């Protein structure tokens, strides 16, 4: 099959979702809570050689020419994050160099806690100084990372809320829509893919847990004459109310481009000056 940008975007998404659910050794550090949640509800997932897959994507994307360059950046930035988590500073910088060369410029991501020790490395400093971003793109970078953290908290809250529910309904995890603005730099597309992967991993984990709960309640209702049907109906009503509020909250979180933000390329904010969204 001939590679296209869309086919490789799908492949990167698949690999990043696998990365988030493959276990502690392959977590993206700032998404530990997401990986843990997904792994707890999926159990032991089928192992995927994420690193090999990303190397393959980088090679295939490079063959597409300029239109595939940002996918090269996506593959190498993910490989860099994996190396950071494993304490492999040289590999992290090697892949970050390749990512920046291909257009990576998410300076917000480079301020997550596990990356900060690299801030003292002259090689990292030189790479950071090579990146350029616009104020409009920087604003979206902050939103994308904030939304990753918000979804992680939402998934945890939903898990707690669903403990002990006696109804057989299924509650999905609402997602804020991805931004659709035309970015000034293609590096924004890299982080959009990361957010999409987070959304998919959390949604799949939530659905798995919900189907297990629902099927368990269905079985109990068939075999247990003492089943509390009034309580089940009340739980269903309460769950519907929570679902509605969560959906409205997700819709309200949709990215809104602020007018007046600059679209001229400039150096990223000074290294160490960015506070990663909590």
Buried (B, 14 or more C-beta within 10 A) or exposed (E): EEBEBEEBBEBBBBBBBBBBBBEEEBBBBBBBBBBBBBBEBBEEBEEBEBBEBBBBBBEBBBEBEEEBBBBBBBBBBBBBBBBBBEEBBEBBBBBBBBBBBBBBBBBBBBBBEBBEEBEEBEBBEEBBEBBBBBBBBBBBBBBBBBBBBBBBEBBBEBBEBBEEBBBBBEBEBBBBEBBEEEBBBBBBBBBBBBBBBBBBBBBBBBBBBBEEBBEEBEEEBEEEEEEEEEEBEBBBEEBEEBBEEBBEEBEEBEBEEEEEBEEEEEEBEEBEEBEBBE
